[in-house]
Amino acid sequence: ANIRLNGLDQYIQALCFAGSKDTTLLNLFMKDTSSGASHNSIGSNTNQFGEFEVNGFQSVIAIKLDDLFEIDGVPSPNHIKLDVDGKELEILEGSSKTLSKINSILIEIEGSNLKENLNKIESIIQDAGLQEDINWRNKGSGRNRLYWRAKT
């Protein structure tokens, strides 16, 4: 609804799927089943803050981003925003071709991603030719990081 309310529905396509390192069927484990709730997780009941009590689950189609953009009619993105409560690394692991084509990625890094996965996350992004804009990280909470492709 926000896309339409902001008059951007001719420019943005919202697709309903779970990103993953593999294309498969997974369970979405829900800590909170209310609409718009966060800290849920696909594939396990663990998010960036650790294991949580499951209050519901449902099956979801999980798609590797490199597979998604091979589907006829699905345009390649210019920008990706990842804020998926701890599954950022898993999504990036299935996105090398996609990352090599985009102009930028905004990714939330906190909890286990900051403590355990940061080097792997940054390596995947940098191997795709994207470099962090440190000035962006210094704005706000510091957990959102923006990586750009250098202009040639």
Secondary structure, DSSP 8 states (H G I E B T S, - for coil): -HHHHTT-TTT------EEESS-EEEEEEES--STT--S-EESSSEETTEE----EEEEEEEEEHHHHTTSTT----SEEEE--TT-HHHHHTT-HHHHTT-SEEEEE--THIIIIIHHHHHHHHHHTTEEE-HHHHTSTTS-EEEEEE---
